[in-house]
Amino acid sequence: MIALGRLRLTVALAAGITAAGIAVTGMSQAWIAAGACAVALLAGLSAALAPARRSPTEGGVHAIDDPDALHQRQLRIEEDLQRLTDEQDLQRGVFEVSTELVGCVDETDARTRFAAALRRWWACQHVDLVLWERGSWRALGGELHGEFPELQQGVQLPPSAGGDLILDLSAGVDGQAAVILRGATPQPTLAHLSEAVQERVADVLRSQLALSLRRVLLYQHLQELARSDPLTGVHRRWYGERRLEELVEGGAVVAVAMVDIDHFKQVNDRLGHAAGDAVLAAVGQALNATIRGGDVVCRFGGEEFLILWPSAAPLGASIAAERLRAAIAALTDVPTQITVSIGFACVHQDEAAVELIARADRALYQAKAAGRNRVVSAETSAGGTIRTTNRDRRGSGRLPI
């Protein structure tokens, strides 16, 4: 606007000068006045188009003219760039963690992967993954390295370096769950960031781990449904046979027993199938209650059950079989008194799992033929050499009964 005003003023002055020259000197001198007008017009255009120069007192000083202001602005830009870089690194790290957890479906694997994910950000001595179930805490994937936590909030940062970092994973389970970093110290990538940023990183990781833990527990539940017989509560046949093959082919010492409910068809015929189901459920429950922690019971078919006793020698298998027979004969909460016949066999050197089951089955039929409600060993008249030591422990001596 200022430049336009200057131009208009210059044009007006030039016109005035020209008119005055024409009036005073006449037409003969008009060209002199016109030349002066042209000079004035050019000067006006130059002044109008030239940038206006401001005095140091008009409107302050440009930042570019102030080195201190320029330096401060440069520092702010560098801080913003560093913040954006840190944010990008955090997002990349969280994304990598989420992709690494996709295939996690096992308790032990979950603990290992959770530890690896968290150690990206915090160094620690141990990582505990715990779950509250059936009224008590349980460590998943290994032993516990400290006390069980008191869950007060989603993220509990260590009160000081070397303290415990606790992440509440209860959002991924029906009850309560947590992952605990014992002796946690922020890694260099996280140590320079504020506590608020550290808490935000921990909270994002907590969400990822909670989802992964839920997937692990759901997968385990599906596995249990797939391998468990809903009526008797014992494992299905396929699981028992697969587990036996693993033991036999792996060179382990193992004994198997075939268990058959005596006169079960008469129970169905006289009392009905509902009574027969009640008998099957009672027998399954009794078998589960009598075996050891590492033993396996599965429903082999109809009223027959298969039992695996890892590390059992003939004497130990005989004692265990007799204990099972007596426990079932003593059942009272059944529609009618029941008994079972049991035949067992111990694995021989270089014997296949299917052959081992067949020998135990033949011993079962001998028990039935001898009057039922008894235990018969396949080893009393069998040839071959009984396997007495695990393949990976050969030379360490005989296994305990």
Secondary structure as UniProt FT lines:
FT   HELIX           2..25
FT   HELIX           27..29
FT   HELIX           30..49
FT   TURN            56..57
FT   HELIX           63..65
FT   HELIX           67..100
FT   TURN            101..103
FT   HELIX           107..118
FT   TURN            119..121
FT   STRAND          122..123
FT   STRAND          126..133
FT   TURN            134..135
FT   STRAND          136..139
FT   STRAND          155..156
FT   TURN            161..162
FT   STRAND          163..168
FT   HELIX           170..172
FT   STRAND          176..186
FT   HELIX           188..191
FT   HELIX           195..227
FT   TURN            230..232
FT   HELIX           237..249
FT   TURN            250..251
FT   STRAND          254..261
FT   TURN            262..263
FT   HELIX           264..271
FT   HELIX           273..290
FT   TURN            293..294
FT   STRAND          296..301
FT   TURN            302..303
FT   STRAND          304..310
FT   HELIX           314..329
FT   STRAND          340..346
FT   TURN            349..350
FT   HELIX           353..369
FT   TURN            370..371
FT   STRAND          375..377
FT   TURN            378..379
FT   HELIX           391..393
FT   TURN            394..395
//
